[in-house]
Amino acid sequence: MGTASSMLTQYDIEEVQEHCNNLFSQQEIVSLYQRFCQLDRNAKGFISADEFLSVPEFAMNPLSQRLLKMVDGLNFKDFVAFLSAFSAKANAQQKIELIFKVFDSDRNGKVSFKDILEVLKDLSGSFMSDDQREEVLSQVLKEAGYTEDSYLTLDDFIKVLGQSDLKMDVEVPVD
């Protein structure tokens, strides 16, 4: 896939398609590549955190700083793999894995009460006090069979969130 200014070959498209479990059509991958090239202003073949922040929807997201840790330095293949969790065709486990990574900011494979509180703070801002967040989270964990001392793994997230109908769909415009 060379530099960002090079064109995708049919082989490249099929390789990316396979890498993202065929969640995007070939036409969608070409559109994503065009967007990737627009974001990759330095034409280095990867997107930096600063380049990601040029997307207004991303910059305005209350979780943007957490997401930046996940996307900084992505090449095109990994860029598509990251976006695949937002595909309407992605299954619940793929979506939950992304959610887990957002909460597991230190990448230790475990999410603590404190980790969840930090995300809640990012999401709720000044609309909730720290005490309110702690109270709500303690109750939710208790109802799910966990305590404030519990560490949740990906399997725990799948168990808890797997029952819900997660909506994280993003439409890829096809030119």
ZIVEN-V888921 format. One record per pair of residues at least 6 apart in sequence whose ideal C-beta (glycine too) atoms are under 7 Angstrom apart, sorted by sequence separation. I is the first residue (numbers start at 1). J is the second residue. D is the distance in whole Angstrom. If there is no record, write none. Layout:
i = (I/I)
j = (J/J)
d = (D/D)
This chain:
i = (40/52/53/58/61/84/104/141/146/1/17/40/104/141/24/39/74/103/17/85/124/141/41/84/85/105/138/1/36/40/71/100/104/17/39/70/85/103/121/13/16/39/85/103/120/39/13/52/103/117/144/13/102/117/120/49/52/117/116/8/49/47/48/113/8/48/46/47/46/46/45/70/4/5/47/4/67/113/4/66/69/5/4/63/66/112/3/4/36/111/4/110/111/3/110/33/36/110/109/32/29/32/100/24/66/97/100/19/99/63/16/20/24/62/16/19/20/23/62/96/19/96/99/21/24/16/20/23/93/96/23/96/23/92/95/95/92/1/88/86/85/86/86/32/31/34/31/31/28/31/28/27/24)
j = (46/58/59/64/67/90/110/147/152/8/24/47/111/148/32/47/82/111/26/94/133/150/51/94/95/115/148/12/47/51/82/111/115/29/51/82/97/115/133/26/29/52/98/116/133/54/29/68/119/133/160/30/119/134/137/68/71/137/137/30/72/71/72/137/33/73/73/74/74/75/75/101/36/37/79/37/102/148/40/102/105/43/43/102/105/151/43/44/76/151/45/151/152/45/152/76/79/153/153/80/80/83/154/80/122/154/157/77/157/122/76/80/84/122/77/80/81/84/123/157/81/158/161/84/87/80/84/87/158/161/89/162/90/162/166/168/166/76/169/168/168/169/170/172/172/175/173/174/172/175/174/174/172)
d = (7/6/5/6/7/6/7/6/7/7/7/5/5/7/7/5/6/5/6/5/7/7/6/7/5/7/6/5/7/6/6/7/7/6/5/7/7/5/6/5/5/7/4/6/5/7/5/6/6/6/5/7/7/7/6/5/5/6/6/6/4/7/6/7/5/7/5/6/6/5/6/6/7/7/6/5/7/4/4/5/6/5/5/6/6/6/6/7/5/7/5/4/4/5/7/6/6/6/6/6/7/7/5/7/7/7/5/5/7/6/7/5/7/5/5/7/5/4/5/5/6/5/7/7/6/5/4/4/6/5/5/7/6/6/5/5/6/6/4/5/7/6/4/6/6/7/6/5/5/6/6/5/7)
